[in-house]
Amino acid sequence: MTISISLHSLQPLLAVAAGILILLVPRFLNYIVAIYLIVIGVLGIVRFS
């Protein structure tokens, strides 16, 4: 059995994780948003290259 994770299924999981982290540790909001955007950007670049 092979489990594959596509970009479309990974984005909602990252968004939920970022949202939970923001709720739990709001003082790290800038870092969480920055890391989320970097991860989504890198995944988008890898997908289209």
PyMOL commands that place a pseudoatom at each C-alpha (Angstrom):
pseudoatom trace, name=CA, resn=MET, resi=1, chain=A, elem=C, hetatm=0, pos=[0.000, 0.000, 0.000]
pseudoatom trace, name=CA, resn=THR, resi=2, chain=A, elem=C, hetatm=0, pos=[1.354, 3.395, -1.010]
pseudoatom trace, name=CA, resn=ILE, resi=3, chain=A, elem=C, hetatm=0, pos=[0.355, 6.621, 0.690]
pseudoatom trace, name=CA, resn=SER, resi=4, chain=A, elem=C, hetatm=0, pos=[0.900, 9.779, -1.306]
pseudoatom trace, name=CA, resn=ILE, resi=5, chain=A, elem=C, hetatm=0, pos=[0.368, 13.308, -0.080]
pseudoatom trace, name=CA, resn=SER, resi=6, chain=A, elem=C, hetatm=0, pos=[-0.461, 15.833, -2.755]
pseudoatom trace, name=CA, resn=LEU, resi=7, chain=A, elem=C, hetatm=0, pos=[0.009, 19.574, -2.487]
pseudoatom trace, name=CA, resn=HIS, resi=8, chain=A, elem=C, hetatm=0, pos=[-3.753, 20.067, -2.396]
pseudoatom trace, name=CA, resn=SER, resi=9, chain=A, elem=C, hetatm=0, pos=[-4.170, 17.826, 0.642]
pseudoatom trace, name=CA, resn=LEU, resi=10, chain=A, elem=C, hetatm=0, pos=[-1.147, 19.284, 2.422]
pseudoatom trace, name=CA, resn=GLN, resi=11, chain=A, elem=C, hetatm=0, pos=[-2.214, 22.954, 2.332]
pseudoatom trace, name=CA, resn=PRO, resi=12, chain=A, elem=C, hetatm=0, pos=[-5.327, 22.535, 4.522]
pseudoatom trace, name=CA, resn=LEU, resi=13, chain=A, elem=C, hetatm=0, pos=[-3.342, 20.509, 7.052]
pseudoatom trace, name=CA, resn=LEU, resi=14, chain=A, elem=C, hetatm=0, pos=[-0.675, 23.216, 7.231]
pseudoatom trace, name=CA, resn=ALA, resi=15, chain=A, elem=C, hetatm=0, pos=[-3.351, 25.894, 7.572]
pseudoatom trace, name=CA, resn=VAL, resi=16, chain=A, elem=C, hetatm=0, pos=[-5.024, 24.056, 10.462]
pseudoatom trace, name=CA, resn=ALA, resi=17, chain=A, elem=C, hetatm=0, pos=[-1.671, 23.496, 12.181]
pseudoatom trace, name=CA, resn=ALA, resi=18, chain=A, elem=C, hetatm=0, pos=[-0.761, 27.178, 11.773]
pseudoatom trace, name=CA, resn=GLY, resi=19, chain=A, elem=C, hetatm=0, pos=[-4.163, 28.242, 13.098]
pseudoatom trace, name=CA, resn=ILE, resi=20, chain=A, elem=C, hetatm=0, pos=[-3.826, 26.051, 16.175]
pseudoatom trace, name=CA, resn=LEU, resi=21, chain=A, elem=C, hetatm=0, pos=[-0.320, 27.365, 16.845]
pseudoatom trace, name=CA, resn=ILE, resi=22, chain=A, elem=C, hetatm=0, pos=[-1.548, 30.953, 16.524]
pseudoatom trace, name=CA, resn=LEU, resi=23, chain=A, elem=C, hetatm=0, pos=[-4.321, 30.257, 19.033]
pseudoatom trace, name=CA, resn=LEU, resi=24, chain=A, elem=C, hetatm=0, pos=[-1.963, 28.565, 21.477]
pseudoatom trace, name=CA, resn=VAL, resi=25, chain=A, elem=C, hetatm=0, pos=[0.984, 30.957, 21.150]
pseudoatom trace, name=CA, resn=PRO, resi=26, chain=A, elem=C, hetatm=0, pos=[-0.216, 34.278, 19.703]
pseudoatom trace, name=CA, resn=ARG, resi=27, chain=A, elem=C, hetatm=0, pos=[3.081, 36.072, 20.342]
pseudoatom trace, name=CA, resn=PHE, resi=28, chain=A, elem=C, hetatm=0, pos=[4.669, 33.885, 17.628]
pseudoatom trace, name=CA, resn=LEU, resi=29, chain=A, elem=C, hetatm=0, pos=[2.126, 35.001, 15.006]
pseudoatom trace, name=CA, resn=ASN, resi=30, chain=A, elem=C, hetatm=0, pos=[4.720, 36.624, 12.733]
pseudoatom trace, name=CA, resn=TYR, resi=31, chain=A, elem=C, hetatm=0, pos=[6.963, 33.557, 12.787]
pseudoatom trace, name=CA, resn=ILE, resi=32, chain=A, elem=C, hetatm=0, pos=[4.104, 31.120, 12.199]
pseudoatom trace, name=CA, resn=VAL, resi=33, chain=A, elem=C, hetatm=0, pos=[2.759, 33.098, 9.249]
pseudoatom trace, name=CA, resn=ALA, resi=34, chain=A, elem=C, hetatm=0, pos=[6.239, 33.517, 7.775]
pseudoatom trace, name=CA, resn=ILE, resi=35, chain=A, elem=C, hetatm=0, pos=[7.032, 29.802, 8.050]
pseudoatom trace, name=CA, resn=TYR, resi=36, chain=A, elem=C, hetatm=0, pos=[3.636, 28.890, 6.578]
pseudoatom trace, name=CA, resn=LEU, resi=37, chain=A, elem=C, hetatm=0, pos=[4.156, 31.196, 3.597]
pseudoatom trace, name=CA, resn=ILE, resi=38, chain=A, elem=C, hetatm=0, pos=[7.681, 29.900, 3.006]
pseudoatom trace, name=CA, resn=VAL, resi=39, chain=A, elem=C, hetatm=0, pos=[6.515, 26.270, 3.105]
pseudoatom trace, name=CA, resn=ILE, resi=40, chain=A, elem=C, hetatm=0, pos=[3.617, 26.914, 0.716]
pseudoatom trace, name=CA, resn=GLY, resi=41, chain=A, elem=C, hetatm=0, pos=[5.910, 28.875, -1.609]
pseudoatom trace, name=CA, resn=VAL, resi=42, chain=A, elem=C, hetatm=0, pos=[8.556, 26.143, -1.684]
pseudoatom trace, name=CA, resn=LEU, resi=43, chain=A, elem=C, hetatm=0, pos=[5.923, 23.449, -2.279]
pseudoatom trace, name=CA, resn=GLY, resi=44, chain=A, elem=C, hetatm=0, pos=[4.497, 25.523, -5.122]
pseudoatom trace, name=CA, resn=ILE, resi=45, chain=A, elem=C, hetatm=0, pos=[7.930, 25.989, -6.712]
pseudoatom trace, name=CA, resn=VAL, resi=46, chain=A, elem=C, hetatm=0, pos=[8.744, 22.286, -6.408]
pseudoatom trace, name=CA, resn=ARG, resi=47, chain=A, elem=C, hetatm=0, pos=[5.385, 21.343, -7.897]
pseudoatom trace, name=CA, resn=PHE, resi=48, chain=A, elem=C, hetatm=0, pos=[5.800, 23.521, -10.995]
pseudoatom trace, name=CA, resn=SER, resi=49, chain=A, elem=C, hetatm=0, pos=[9.457, 22.813, -11.693]
for i in range(1, 49): cmd.bond("trace and resi %d" % i, "trace and resi %d" % (i + 1))
show_as sticks, trace
zoom trace
